């Protein structure tokens, strides 16, 4: 519960850091589960919104909120097919983006992912490094790795997505 309250406070603080103009972004991504969950889940889909404030010409920070769904794989046990359960998370994070050049951006999101399903999924520490390529002023392609450290393992995936500046 303390982690959850800390994540909420971090996001709220991010929205009120200062009154300077920022940029609102929204995006979607598709991914493949890797590591601990690769056998139990077939693919992931996610969405993210963030609001980034300029710290300098090349560096931006701000709050980020998202949703990630891991789709369960069917597993055969002793000749019987068992339908895998889905798992979903709502990451609340601080986002940072560094413009390496006009085309490329490096970034990371760090925070807490609230477990939304199944029962017993309490969530955990959330991290998401990314590399972005600007297609235009308001559209960025992203390659990401994201992970949620939970008791007994990590829900992680590699993904591709698109982020739109609104």
Secondary structure, DSSP 8 states (H G I E B T S, - for coil): -HHHHHHHHHHHHHHTS-SS-EEEEEEEEEEEEEGGGTTTEEEEEEEEEEEEEESSSSEEEEEEEEEEEEEE--EEETTEEE----EEEEEEEEEEEEESSSSEEEEEEEEEEEEEESTT---EEEEEEEEEEEEETTEEEEEEEEEEEETTEEEEEEEEEEEEE-
